[in-house]
Amino acid sequence: MEGEEVLTGGNVAGRVVRVGATVRKPALPQTAAVEAVLEHLAEREFDGAPRTYGLDDEGRHVLEYVRGELAHAMPPSTLDELRRVGRLIRELHDTMETFEPPADVTWNVIVPDLAGGDLICHNDLAPWNLVRNDERWVFIDWDNAGPSSRLWDLGYAATAFLPFVAGGDPQVDGPRLRALVDGYGLDPEQRRALPAQIAARTRGQYDLLIRGHETCEQPWARLYDEGHADYWGPTAAYIAEHHDDWVAALVN
């Protein structure tokens, strides 16, 4: 199509392009499910997700192009910005509570919640999927949406947005985690449960990369070769090691 601008980033979909005020990406088995989620969010006036416009003549999924800058390309979030991210995730989860998934759709949840869950979540809430501008903060790339839980989804966001890194300082990371969680508004019981969920979700990402390396499944095998497991494995160990520090930061 004339006027297409190839967009970089993303690991699941193939060639993604911008055409005017829209993004076009290859339809996947889960695209119908993603459309249902985005339609639900639009109907309830949640502006933290792009609008969906169906399929074009080439069978590509057409989405709203959201102008702005990816949070991943910006300096680490301040405490106030972490609170705002927490509030945005809470609004998203609350809005999805009334979503009734269509019966015949396919989901693609790459790291399922170990305890199960029936809330349809984004499952990849991270700075590389958050577009920020002066008017809106918008989560993009919904291809991994599917059944999960509030804490599992928030746990991944915590690792990505703080960000947690191996060899970090709990005295620095604790207040940052507290800011995200305060923005979300977890109750005391959820605050005590969250650190274990963060560690398990982070470990799950590492295990995914190891399986990809062993089975040659893409894009995980390629991401393993690029060194991503070197981040997720040690980071999961750091989070688990300081479990009590995170509980203290969240509850005290």
N, C-alpha and C positions, 0 to 999 in steps of 0.2 A: 504494500500500500504506500502511495506517495506521502511524503512528509513524516515517515516513521523515524523516531529517534531511539536507538537501542539503549536500554537502561542496564546498568551494571548492578551486581549484587544478587543475592538469592542463591539457594542451593537445590531447590526442589523443582521448580518450573524450568522450562527451557527458555527460548528467546523471548524476552520481555521488552516491549517497546512502548514509547509514548506517542500518541497521536492527538495533537491538540490538548484538550482538557481531559483526555482519557488515557488509561494504561491498558494495553492488550497483552494477554499472556495465554499460553497454551492451556486449553481445557484439560483437566485431570479427572480421574475417577471420582474425586471428592468435590469437584467444582459445584455440582448441584447442591451439596450440603453447605458449602461456603456461601453460595448465593442465598440460601434460606436464612442463614445466620445474619448476613449483612442486611437483608430485607427486613428482618425482625428488628435489628438495631435502628435502622432508618425510620421505621414506622413509629418507634418509641423515642425518636428525636435524640438518640445518642450520637453525638458528633465526633466521637473518638475513633470512628472507623470509616473507611471510604465507602461511598455508595457503589452499588453494583448495577450494571446496565445490561445484563444478559450476555448473549453471544453475538459476535459479529458475523459477517458473511463467510469468513474463513474459519468459523467455529472456535474463535478465541474468546476467552472471558474478558469482558469489557468492564473496567472499573474506573472510578473517579481518580484523576491525577491530583494528588495533594501537594501543593507547592510548599517549599520549606527546606529545612536541613535535617538530616538524620542526626538524632541525639548521639549516635556513635562517633560522629565526626566532631563533636563539640567537647569542651572540657567536662570532666566528671561532674555529675549533678551535685548541686549544693543541697543542704538540708531542706531548704524550702522547695527545691525542685523535686527532691525525693518524696516529700509530703504530697506534692501535686501528682506525681506518678501513682502514689498509693491511692489517692482519691479517685483518679481516673480508672484504676483497676477495680476499685470497689463499685464505682458506678457501672462499669461493664458487667461485673458479676451480678449485681442486683438486677440489671436490665435483662440478663439472660435467664433469670429465675422463671420468667413467664414464657420462655421459648419452648415450643413443642416440636421436636424434630420430626421431619417427614419420615414416613415408614420405610421408604425404599432407598435411602441415601447411603453413601459410603463415606466413612471418616478415615483419616490418616493420622492417627496419634502415634508419634514415633517413640515416646517414652511414657507408657501408660502409668497412671497412678497405681501404686502397688496395692492400695486398699480399695480400688475401684472408685466410682464416682459417677453421678448422673447429671452434673452441671456441664453444659457445653461451654468449653473455655477456649481461649486462643492457643495456649500451649507453647507459645514462643514469644512471650512478652519480654522484649530486650531492646537496648538502645539502637541496635541495627534495624529494628522494626518500628521505631517511633519517629515520625516526622513532626517537627515542631515549626510553627510559624507564629506570628503575632496574635492570631485569632484562635487557632486550634492546635491541640496535640492529638495526633492520629496514629493509631496502631495499624500497620499494613501487614501484608503477607499472612493471610489466614489459612493457608493450605494445610496446616497441621491442626486446625480446630477439631474439637471432638470431645467426647465424654471425659471428664476429669473432676477435679474438686477445687474449691477456693484456695486451700493451702498449698496444693501441688502447683497450681498455676502461679500463685504469689511467691512460692519458694524459688521457682526458676527466675522470676523477675528480680528477686532479692540478689541472687548470685550475679546476675547480669548487670543490674543497675548500680550496686554499691561501688564498684564491683568487688566481690570476694576474690582474693588471689592467695595462693599458697605463700606462707611466710608473712602474712599480714599482721596487723596489730589490733587485737580485740578492743583496745581502748579507743581506737579510731573507728573501727568497723561497727562496734556496738551502737554508738549514737546514730550512725548512718542507717543501720537496720531499724533502729527505733523510729527514726523520722519516716521511713517508708511505711512501717506498720501503723504508726499514729495516723498517717494520712489515710490508710485503709480503714482503720477503726476496728481492729481485732479485739475481741473480749479477752479477759484474763486466761481462760482455758485455752483458747486458740493461740494466744501468745506463748504459752508453755509448750504447745504441740508443734509450733511452726519450725523451730530449729532442726528437729529431727527430719521434718519434711524437706527442708532446704538441703540438708546433707544427702538424703536419699535421692532427691531429684537431680542433684548435681552428679552424684555417683551414677545415676541412670544414664546421664549424657555420656559419661566416660565409657560405660559398658556398651552403649550403642556404637561408639567409635571402635571399640575393640572387636565387637561382632562384625562390623563392616570390614575391618582389616582382615579378619579370619575368613569371611565369606565372599569378599570382593564386592559386596553390595554398595552401590553408589547412591548418594554422594559421600557416604560415610567412609568408605575406603580411601577416597581422595583426601577427605578432611583429616583422616588419621595420618596419611603420608605428609600432609602439610604441617603436622605437629600439634593439632588441636587436642589430642589426648593428653599431651604434656601439660596442658592447662587444666583440663577438667579433673583428671585423677588426683593430682596433688591438692587442688582446690577443695575437692570433696573431703579429703583427709583433714585438711585444715579446719573446715567447717565442723566436721564431726568431733575433732579433738577439743574444740572450744565450745561444745554444746552448752555447758553450764554458764559460760560467759554471755552467750546470746540470751539465754533465759533471764539472767540477771538484768541485762540491758533492757529487755522488753517488759519485765514485770515490776522491777523495783522503781 
